[in-house]
Amino acid sequence: MNILFIPHVPNLNVINRVYEFAINSNSYFLYWEMDNTSLGQKIKSQIKSLTFKQHEKIIQIPLLFKPENASVRFNTLTLNRVIDKLNIDVVVNANALLFDIKKIKVPVIYDLVDDHLEINPDIGLNEKRVKKIQEDIRHSQGVICVTKILENKVKKLALHSRTRTIENGLYIQKFQKAKSLKKELGLEGKKVFGYIGGIAKWTGIEQAIKQYLTIKDDKNAFLVVGGEQSSFYKRLVKEYGKDVIFIGQVSPDKVANYFKSMDIGLIPFELNDFTHNALPIKALEYGLSGAHVISTPLDGLRAKNFPFVTFCEIEKFGQCMQKEYEKADFNFEPFEWKRKAEELLKFIKAGL
């Protein structure tokens, strides 16, 4: 069975749920150029996206992003052509805007990677886009959700009866082999607070830094890994670079070493439907690396009741950072990416 996976956002430099499903099921997956750091870069990336490329299982097809109505028709047409070219049997789609699900010529499984079912201006979800997403779900052959909360929401809205939760996963062996970089970073003997992942206002990273500064001393450090060269990220580096260690982006094969270098992993996300109903991969990765997690009270994460996670309002992060936490005993094996991919394959085959 040939499967083509479409990501919500293309990024080969981080652990991407959709790509991990594809890699662990030996499937094809789409990639396209996307650079929103400036208008000029956005135009360049759009031009680069108007080509067909294939490197092993990585596929790029010509795509348009604007205007939305015309781009959806064009993108669906080019997608159907590559479906024919590669003899694709099933598409697993996590993208909210680029395609028209009902006009894709093979069965589509919709991967609800985040809560895209509510209007949310912070991530560009207006009423028109939410209606499109709901229609796409109705025309799919099944829906997988990243959390049980989202699964219940899909069913409550009567969007699709064939819906189940398949959570995010882990590369357990990679993290078990990882080595701390504390010595290389000059952090030996210090309690290291850390944040790894995308950096935007909604992640709450700036509030977390401000809370850290209230307890900062020569016995602790704050390590930030990730972040594109956006104006927001550049401002953070400029304002807090003397007190916080900003590493920037690192390759996926090295990121586990940075997780291993942290004693406390932070998830300071702002609270809304988008964040409440997610299961951040970094929560699992922090825990597997031996770090305790301090997170804002996200409903999806709270429902898991992980023993290595403490919940704290962002205004009290400084207080929570000062506490000592015992290492939790937890079996991470059920979250192995290979197992998650097998769950998905069973779900797909059951509906064919």
Residue pairs with C-beta under 8 A, 6 or more apart in sequence:
1 89
1 90
1 348
1 349
2 27
2 28
2 86
2 87
2 88
2 89
2 90
3 22
3 25
3 27
3 28
3 88
3 89
3 90
3 91
3 92
3 348
4 27
4 28
4 29
4 30
4 59
4 82
4 83
4 86
4 88
4 90
4 91
4 92
5 18
5 19
5 21
5 22
5 27
5 28
5 29
5 30
5 91
5 92
5 94
6 18
6 29
6 30
6 91
6 92
6 93
6 94
6 95
6 98
6 99
7 16
7 18
7 19
7 29
7 30
7 31
7 94
7 95
8 18
8 94
8 95
8 96
8 111
8 113
8 114
9 16
9 34
10 16
10 30
10 31
10 32
10 33
10 34
12 19
12 31
12 58
12 252
13 249
13 251
13 252
14 197
14 198
14 226
14 252
14 255
15 171
15 252
15 255
15 281
15 285
17 94
17 111
17 113
17 146
17 168
17 169
17 281
18 29
18 92
18 94
18 111
18 113
19 29
20 169
20 337
20 340
20 341
21 27
21 92
21 111
21 337
21 340
21 341
21 344
22 28
22 29
22 57
22 92
23 29
23 57
23 337
24 337
24 338
24 340
24 341
25 341
25 344
25 345
26 57
27 57
28 57
28 58
28 59
28 86
28 88
29 57
29 58
29 59
30 59
30 60
30 61
31 58
31 59
31 60
32 49
32 60
32 61
32 63
33 44
33 45
33 46
33 48
33 49
33 60
34 45
34 49
35 41
35 42
35 44
35 45
36 42
36 230
37 228
37 229
37 230
46 64
46 65
49 60
49 62
49 63
49 64
49 65
50 62
50 63
50 64
51 60
51 62
52 60
52 61
52 62
52 82
53 59
53 60
54 60
59 82
59 86
61 75
61 78
61 79
61 81
61 82
62 74
62 78
63 71
63 74
63 75
63 78
63 98
64 70
64 71
64 74
64 75
65 71
65 98
68 97
71 98
72 97
72 98
72 99
72 100
73 100
75 98
75 99
76 99
76 100
76 103
76 104
79 91
79 99
79 104
80 103
80 104
80 105
82 88
83 91
83 104
83 105
83 106
84 105
88 106
89 106
89 107
89 352
90 106
90 107
90 108
90 109
90 348
90 352
91 104
91 106
91 107
91 108
91 109
92 108
92 109
92 111
92 144
92 344
92 348
93 99
93 101
93 104
93 108
93 109
93 110
93 111
93 136
93 140
94 110
94 111
94 112
94 113
96 116
96 125
96 129
96 132
96 133
96 136
97 129
97 132
99 136
100 136
101 108
101 110
101 135
101 136
101 137
101 139
101 140
102 135
102 136
102 139
107 140
107 141
107 351
107 352
108 139
108 140
108 141
109 140
109 141
109 142
109 143
109 144
109 344
109 347
109 348
109 351
110 136
110 137
110 140
110 142
110 143
110 144
110 160
111 143
111 144
112 137
112 143
112 144
112 145
112 146
112 150
112 154
113 146
114 146
114 274
114 277
114 278
115 150
115 153
115 273
115 274
115 276
115 277
115 278
116 125
116 129
116 130
116 133
117 130
117 133
117 134
117 150
117 153
117 154
117 157
117 159
117 273
118 125
118 130
118 273
118 274
119 125
119 126
119 127
119 130
120 272
120 273
120 274
122 201
122 202
122 272
122 274
123 202
123 274
125 274
134 157
134 159
137 143
137 154
137 159
137 160
138 159
138 160
140 160
141 162
141 351
142 160
142 162
142 163
142 164
142 347
142 348
142 351
143 151
143 154
143 159
143 160
143 162
143 163
143 164
144 163
144 164
144 165
144 166
144 344
144 347
145 151
145 154
145 163
145 164
145 165
145 166
146 165
146 166
146 167
146 168
146 277
146 278
146 279
146 300
147 165
147 167
147 277
147 278
147 279
147 300
147 303
148 165
148 303
149 276
149 277
149 299
149 300
149 303
150 165
150 277
150 300
151 163
151 164
151 165
153 277
154 160
154 163
155 161
155 163
162 351
164 347
166 340
166 343
166 344
166 347
167 279
167 335
167 340
168 279
168 280
168 281
168 284
168 335
168 340
169 281
169 284
169 335
169 336
169 337
169 339
169 340
170 281
170 284
170 285
170 288
170 332
170 335
170 336
170 337
171 256
171 336
171 337
172 288
172 332
172 333
172 335
172 336
174 256
175 256
175 259
175 260
175 285
175 288
175 289
177 256
178 256
178 257
178 259
178 260
178 289
179 257
179 260
180 257
180 260
180 261
181 257
181 258
181 260
181 261
182 188
182 190
182 192
182 261
185 223
185 245
185 261
187 221
187 223
187 261
189 219
190 219
190 220
190 221
191 219
191 220
191 221
191 263
191 264
192 220
192 221
192 222
192 223
192 261
192 262
192 263
192 264
193 212
193 220
193 221
193 222
193 223
193 262
193 263
193 264
193 266
193 321
194 222
194 223
194 224
194 225
194 258
194 259
194 261
194 262
194 264
194 265
194 266
194 286
194 291
195 203
195 205
195 208
195 222
195 223
195 224
195 225
195 226
195 265
195 266
195 267
195 268
196 224
196 225
196 226
196 255
196 258
196 259
196 262
196 265
196 282
196 285
196 286
197 203
197 225
197 226
197 280
197 282
198 226
198 227
198 228
199 205
199 224
199 226
199 227
199 228
199 230
199 232
199 233
199 236
200 230
200 232
201 232
201 270
202 269
202 270
202 272
202 274
202 275
203 268
203 269
203 270
204 268
204 269
204 270
204 296
204 314
205 224
205 236
205 268
206 236
207 268
207 314
207 317
208 266
208 268
208 314
208 317
209 222
209 224
209 236
209 240
209 243
209 244
211 314
211 315
211 316
211 317
211 318
211 321
212 220
212 222
212 243
212 244
212 317
212 318
212 321
213 240
213 243
214 318
215 318
215 321
215 322
216 222
216 243
220 321
221 245
222 243
222 244
222 245
223 244
223 245
223 247
223 258
223 261
223 262
224 236
224 244
224 245
224 246
224 247
225 247
225 248
225 249
225 250
225 255
225 258
226 247
226 248
226 249
226 250
227 233
227 236
227 246
227 248
227 249
228 249
236 244
236 246
237 246
240 246
247 258
250 258
256 285
256 289
259 265
259 285
259 286
259 288
259 289
259 291
260 289
260 290
262 286
262 289
262 291
263 291
263 292
264 291
264 292
264 293
264 294
264 321
264 325
265 282
265 283
265 285
265 286
265 287
265 289
265 291
265 292
265 293
265 294
266 293
266 294
266 295
266 317
267 280
267 282
267 283
267 293
267 294
267 295
267 296
267 298
267 301
268 295
268 296
268 314
268 317
269 275
269 280
269 295
269 296
269 298
270 296
270 314
271 296
271 297
271 298
275 296
275 298
276 298
276 299
276 300
277 299
277 300
278 298
278 300
278 301
279 300
279 301
279 304
280 295
280 298
280 301
283 293
283 295
283 301
283 306
283 309
284 332
284 335
286 292
286 293
286 308
287 293
287 306
287 308
287 309
287 328
287 330
287 332
288 332
290 327
291 308
292 308
292 309
292 310
292 325
292 327
292 328
293 306
293 308
293 309
293 310
294 309
294 310
294 311
294 312
294 317
294 320
294 321
295 301
295 309
295 310
295 311
295 312
296 311
296 312
296 313
296 314
297 311
297 312
297 313
298 311
301 309
301 311
302 311
306 328
306 330
307 328
307 329
307 330
308 327
308 328
308 330
310 320
310 323
310 325
312 319
312 320
333 339
